[in-house]
């Protein structure tokens, strides 16, 4: 039964990760292409909300915390279907991309 729950958590976690990839890369595309619209602000809000969730849970995704009940693995990708190197550096990579998008957005707002 443990494997079934862990598989479900990994699947949900991966779908959410894919969703946030769309959000972050749409944001990056929109600011580079100068297509600032309501979706840009929705994307910013979603990423900020995700950041607040991570802050509340001491930089862990709540799904990771739940998945720990079903696995004693110490691998970085035990709770998501990602290569281990990507799971390990996920926050750093996507925070960097988000930061670049935000800097570009600020530039666009200051220099319309």
DOVOVO-332136 format. One line per field, with one value per residue: residue number from 1; chain; x, y, z of N, C-alpha, C, CB in turn. Coordinates in nm, 2 decimals. Glycine has a CB too. Layout:
REM DOVOVO-332136
n	[NUM_...] .
chain	[A_...] .
n.x	[X_...] .
n.y	[Y_...] .
n.z	[Z_...] .
ca.x	[X_...] .
ca.y	[Y_...] .
ca.z	[Z_...] .
c.x	[X_...] .
c.y	[Y_...] .
c.z	[Z_...] .
cb.x	[X_...] .
cb.y	[Y_...] .
cb.z	[Z_...] .
***
This chain:
REM DOVOVO-332136
n	[1_2_3_4_5_6_7_8_9_10_11_12_13_14_15_16_17_18_19_20_21_22_23_24_25_26_27_28_29_30_31_32_33_34_35_36_37_38_39_40_41_42_43_44_45_46_47_48_49_50_51_52_53_54_55_56_57_58_59_60_61_62_63_64_65_66_67_68_69_70_71_72_73_74_75_76_77_78_79_80_81_82_83_84_85_86_87_88_89_90_91_92_93_94_95_96_97_98_99_100_101_102_103_104_105_106_107_108_109_110_111_112] .
chain	[A_A_A_A_A_A_A_A_A_A_A_A_A_A_A_A_A_A_A_A_A_A_A_A_A_A_A_A_A_A_A_A_A_A_A_A_A_A_A_A_A_A_A_A_A_A_A_A_A_A_A_A_A_A_A_A_A_A_A_A_A_A_A_A_A_A_A_A_A_A_A_A_A_A_A_A_A_A_A_A_A_A_A_A_A_A_A_A_A_A_A_A_A_A_A_A_A_A_A_A_A_A_A_A_A_A_A_A_A_A_A_A] .
n.x	[0.08_0.20_0.36_0.17_0.06_0.28_0.34_0.12_0.15_0.40_0.32_0.12_0.29_0.47_0.30_0.22_0.47_0.52_0.31_0.40_0.63_0.52_0.40_0.62_0.78_0.61_0.58_0.85_0.87_0.67_0.76_1.00_0.91_0.76_0.49_0.31_0.05_-0.26_-0.21_0.05_0.07_-0.09_0.07_0.30_0.18_0.11_0.36_0.47_0.29_0.35_0.61_0.56_0.43_0.64_0.81_0.66_0.66_0.93_1.11_1.05_0.85_0.51_0.41_0.64_0.69_0.47_0.52_0.74_0.64_0.60_0.83_1.17_1.38_1.67_1.72_1.71_1.50_1.30_1.03_0.92_0.89_1.15_1.48_1.75_1.95_1.82_1.60_1.74_1.86_1.64_1.50_1.69_1.75_1.49_1.42_1.62_1.55_1.29_1.37_1.52_1.31_1.15_1.32_1.34_1.07_1.04_1.22_1.08_0.85_0.96_1.08_0.88] .
n.y	[-0.12_0.12_0.19_0.26_0.50_0.66_0.67_0.81_1.06_1.13_1.16_1.36_1.57_1.60_1.68_1.93_2.06_2.07_2.24_2.48_2.52_2.60_2.83_2.99_3.00_3.11_3.36_3.46_3.45_3.64_3.88_3.92_3.93_4.16_4.15_4.23_4.15_4.07_3.81_3.79_3.91_3.74_3.51_3.60_3.63_3.36_3.24_3.38_3.31_3.03_3.05_3.16_2.94_2.75_2.89_2.89_2.61_2.57_2.57_2.33_2.15_2.09_1.84_1.69_1.66_1.50_1.28_1.17_1.01_0.77_0.68_0.61_0.70_0.89_1.03_1.31_1.31_1.14_1.19_1.29_1.28_1.34_1.39_1.32_1.53_1.76_1.77_1.82_2.07_2.23_2.45_2.65_2.68_2.76_2.97_3.15_3.18_3.30_3.53_3.66_3.71_3.88_4.10_4.18_4.24_4.46_4.64_4.68_4.80_5.04_5.15_5.20] .
n.z	[0.00_0.07_-0.15_-0.34_-0.24_-0.24_-0.51_-0.60_-0.48_-0.59_-0.85_-0.84_-0.74_-0.95_-1.16_-1.06_-1.05_-1.33_-1.40_-1.27_-1.42_-1.66_-1.58_-1.49_-1.72_-1.90_-1.79_-1.82_-2.10_-2.16_-2.05_-2.19_-2.45_-2.43_-2.36_-2.15_-1.95_-1.79_-1.72_-1.67_-1.42_-1.27_-1.29_-1.15_-0.90_-0.84_-0.82_-0.61_-0.41_-0.40_-0.30_-0.05_0.07_0.07_0.24_0.48_0.53_0.59_0.38_0.25_0.02_0.09_-0.01_-0.02_0.25_0.32_0.16_0.28_0.48_0.35_0.25_0.31_0.18_0.09_-0.13_-0.36_-0.54_-0.45_-0.42_-0.65_-1.01_-1.14_-1.28_-1.06_-1.02_-1.11_-0.94_-0.70_-0.75_-0.81_-0.68_-0.68_-0.95_-1.06_-0.91_-0.99_-1.26_-1.23_-1.09_-1.29_-1.48_-1.32_-1.28_-1.55_-1.59_-1.41_-1.54_-1.78_-1.68_-1.58_-1.80_-2.04] .
ca.x	[0.00_0.29_0.41_0.06_0.05_0.40_0.32_0.02_0.22_0.50_0.25_0.07_0.40_0.52_0.20_0.23_0.60_0.50_0.23_0.48_0.72_0.44_0.38_0.75_0.83_0.52_0.62_0.97_0.84_0.59_0.84_1.10_0.83_0.69_0.35_0.27_-0.09_-0.31_-0.16_0.19_0.05_-0.14_0.19_0.38_0.11_0.12_0.50_0.49_0.21_0.43_0.72_0.51_0.41_0.77_0.86_0.58_0.70_1.07_1.17_1.01_0.71_0.42_0.41_0.76_0.67_0.38_0.59_0.84_0.57_0.59_0.96_1.29_1.49_1.74_1.74_1.64_1.39_1.22_0.90_0.88_0.95_1.25_1.62_1.80_2.02_1.72_1.53_1.83_1.88_1.52_1.47_1.79_1.73_1.37_1.43_1.70_1.47_1.19_1.44_1.55_1.18_1.11_1.41_1.30_0.94_1.07_1.28_0.97_0.76_1.03_1.10_0.78] .
ca.y	[0.00_0.24_0.22_0.32_0.63_0.73_0.69_0.91_1.18_1.17_1.20_1.50_1.66_1.62_1.77_2.07_2.11_2.10_2.36_2.59_2.54_2.68_2.97_3.07_3.03_3.21_3.49_3.49_3.49_3.77_4.00_3.93_3.97_4.28_4.13_4.24_4.15_4.02_3.67_3.81_3.94_3.61_3.43_3.65_3.60_3.22_3.21_3.44_3.22_2.91_3.09_3.17_2.80_2.70_2.96_2.83_2.47_2.56_2.55_2.20_2.14_2.00_1.71_1.62_1.62_1.39_1.16_1.11_0.90_0.65_0.64_0.65_0.74_1.02_1.09_1.43_1.29_1.03_1.24_1.36_1.22_1.43_1.35_1.36_1.66_1.86_1.78_1.87_2.21_2.28_2.58_2.75_2.71_2.83_3.11_3.23_3.22_3.39_3.65_3.73_3.76_3.99_4.21_4.23_4.31_4.59_4.72_4.71_4.90_5.17_5.20_5.14] .
ca.z	[0.00_0.07_-0.29_-0.41_-0.19_-0.28_-0.65_-0.62_-0.43_-0.69_-0.97_-0.82_-0.73_-1.09_-1.23_-1.00_-1.10_-1.47_-1.40_-1.24_-1.53_-1.76_-1.52_-1.49_-1.86_-1.96_-1.73_-1.88_-2.24_-2.17_-2.02_-2.30_-2.57_-2.39_-2.36_-2.01_-1.94_-1.66_-1.70_-1.61_-1.28_-1.22_-1.28_-1.03_-0.77_-0.82_-0.78_-0.47_-0.32_-0.38_-0.22_0.09_0.11_0.10_0.36_0.59_0.56_0.61_0.25_0.19_-0.03_0.17_-0.06_0.02_0.39_0.32_0.10_0.38_0.56_0.27_0.20_0.40_0.08_0.11_-0.27_-0.38_-0.63_-0.40_-0.41_-0.77_-1.12_-1.20_-1.26_-0.92_-1.03_-1.12_-0.81_-0.61_-0.77_-0.86_-0.62_-0.72_-1.10_-1.09_-0.84_-1.08_-1.38_-1.18_-1.07_-1.42_-1.53_-1.24_-1.32_-1.68_-1.57_-1.35_-1.64_-1.87_-1.61_-1.56_-1.94_-2.12] .
c.x	[0.09_0.33_0.30_0.05_0.16_0.39_0.22_0.08_0.32_0.43_0.19_0.18_0.46_0.43_0.21_0.36_0.58_0.41_0.31_0.59_0.64_0.43_0.51_0.79_0.74_0.56_0.75_0.95_0.77_0.67_0.95_1.03_0.75_0.54_0.29_0.12_-0.13_-0.25_-0.02_0.17_-0.01_-0.02_0.28_0.31_0.12_0.26_0.52_0.41_0.29_0.55_0.68_0.48_0.54_0.83_0.79_0.63_0.86_1.15_1.15_0.87_0.63_0.41_0.53_0.75_0.58_0.44_0.68_0.77_0.57_0.72_1.07_1.41_1.54_1.77_1.66_1.51_1.29_1.07_0.84_0.95_1.04_1.39_1.67_1.87_1.92_1.64_1.61_1.85_1.76_1.49_1.56_1.77_1.60_1.36_1.51_1.62_1.36_1.25_1.47_1.42_1.13_1.19_1.37_1.16_0.96_1.13_1.17_0.88_0.83_1.05_1.00_0.80] .
c.y	[0.13_0.29_0.30_0.47_0.72_0.76_0.80_1.05_1.23_1.22_1.34_1.60_1.70_1.71_1.91_2.13_2.15_2.23_2.49_2.62_2.63_2.82_3.05_3.10_3.12_3.35_3.54_3.53_3.62_3.89_4.03_3.99_4.10_4.26_4.12_4.25_4.09_3.89_3.68_3.83_3.81_3.52_3.47_3.62_3.45_3.18_3.26_3.35_3.09_2.94_3.10_3.03_2.74_2.76_2.90_2.69_2.46_2.52_2.40_2.22_2.05_1.86_1.62_1.57_1.50_1.26_1.09_1.00_0.77_0.61_0.69_0.68_0.88_1.09_1.21_1.42_1.18_1.07_1.30_1.28_1.32_1.36_1.40_1.50_1.77_1.88_1.85_2.02_2.29_2.43_2.68_2.78_2.79_2.96_3.20_3.28_3.32_3.53_3.73_3.79_3.88_4.12_4.27_4.30_4.45_4.69_4.77_4.81_5.04_5.23_5.14_5.15] .
c.z	[0.00_-0.07_-0.37_-0.37_-0.24_-0.43_-0.68_-0.58_-0.54_-0.82_-0.96_-0.81_-0.87_-1.17_-1.19_-1.05_-1.24_-1.48_-1.37_-1.34_-1.63_-1.71_-1.53_-1.63_-1.93_-1.92_-1.80_-2.03_-2.25_-2.15_-2.13_-2.43_-2.55_-2.41_-2.22_-2.01_-1.80_-1.62_-1.63_-1.46_-1.21_-1.19_-1.16_-0.90_-0.74_-0.76_-0.64_-0.37_-0.30_-0.29_-0.07_0.15_0.15_0.23_0.49_0.63_0.56_0.49_0.19_0.13_0.06_0.12_-0.03_0.17_0.40_0.27_0.19_0.46_0.48_0.21_0.30_0.31_0.11_-0.02_-0.28_-0.46_-0.58_-0.41_-0.54_-0.89_-1.20_-1.19_-1.12_-0.92_-1.04_-1.00_-0.70_-0.62_-0.82_-0.81_-0.67_-0.87_-1.12_-1.02_-0.93_-1.20_-1.34_-1.16_-1.19_-1.48_-1.45_-1.27_-1.45_-1.67_-1.51_-1.46_-1.74_-1.81_-1.60_-1.70_-2.04_-2.27] .
cb.x	[-0.09_0.41_0.45_-0.07_0.04_0.53_0.28_-0.10_0.29_0.59_0.13_-0.01_0.51_0.55_0.06_0.22_0.71_0.43_0.11_0.55_0.76_0.30_0.34_0.86_0.85_0.37_0.65_1.07_0.75_0.47_0.91_1.17_0.74_0.74_0.32_0.34_-0.15_-0.46_-0.15_0.26_-0.05_-0.24_0.28_0.39_-0.04_0.09_0.60_0.43_0.08_0.48_0.78_0.38_0.33_0.87_0.83_0.43_0.65_1.11_1.32_1.01_0.72_0.28_0.39_0.89_0.62_0.25_0.66_0.90_0.43_0.49_0.99_1.33_1.43_1.86_1.70_1.73_1.43_1.26_0.88_0.92_0.84_1.26_1.72_1.89_2.12_1.62_1.49_1.97_1.99_1.40_1.47_1.93_1.71_1.25_1.49_1.82_1.40_1.12_1.57_1.61_1.08_1.11_1.56_1.29_0.85_1.16_1.38_0.90_0.72_1.16_1.25_0.64] .
cb.y	[0.00_0.21_0.10_0.25_0.63_0.66_0.56_0.89_1.16_1.04_1.10_1.50_1.60_1.49_1.71_2.07_2.00_1.99_2.35_2.57_2.41_2.61_2.95_2.99_2.89_3.18_3.48_3.38_3.38_3.76_3.99_3.80_3.86_4.40_3.99_4.36_4.06_4.01_3.59_3.93_4.06_3.54_3.43_3.81_3.63_3.14_3.26_3.59_3.18_2.86_3.22_3.25_2.71_2.72_3.11_2.83_2.38_2.48_2.57_2.09_2.08_2.07_1.71_1.71_1.74_1.43_1.21_1.22_0.95_0.68_0.70_0.53_0.74_1.01_0.98_1.53_1.26_1.00_1.33_1.51_1.16_1.57_1.39_1.26_1.66_1.83_1.64_1.81_2.23_2.19_2.57_2.69_2.57_2.74_3.09_3.15_3.09_3.34_3.63_3.63_3.64_3.96_4.17_4.11_4.22_4.58_4.64_4.59_4.85_5.15_5.16_5.21] .
cb.z	[0.12_0.16_-0.36_-0.39_-0.04_-0.25_-0.72_-0.53_-0.30_-0.73_-1.01_-0.68_-0.64_-1.16_-1.22_-0.85_-1.08_-1.54_-1.30_-1.10_-1.59_-1.78_-1.37_-1.41_-1.93_-1.93_-1.58_-1.88_-2.30_-2.07_-1.89_-2.33_-2.61_-2.48_-2.44_-1.94_-2.05_-1.66_-1.83_-1.67_-1.26_-1.31_-1.40_-1.04_-0.79_-0.95_-0.88_-0.47_-0.38_-0.52_-0.26_0.09_0.00_-0.02_0.35_0.56_0.45_0.73_0.26_0.30_-0.18_0.19_-0.22_0.01_0.47_0.24_-0.03_0.47_0.58_0.16_0.06_0.49_-0.06_0.20_-0.38_-0.44_-0.77_-0.26_-0.30_-0.77_-1.22_-1.14_-1.38_-0.87_-1.15_-1.24_-0.76_-0.62_-0.88_-0.82_-0.47_-0.70_-1.17_-1.05_-0.70_-1.12_-1.44_-1.06_-0.99_-1.52_-1.52_-1.09_-1.32_-1.78_-1.48_-1.23_-1.72_-1.91_-1.47_-1.49_-1.98_-2.09] .
***
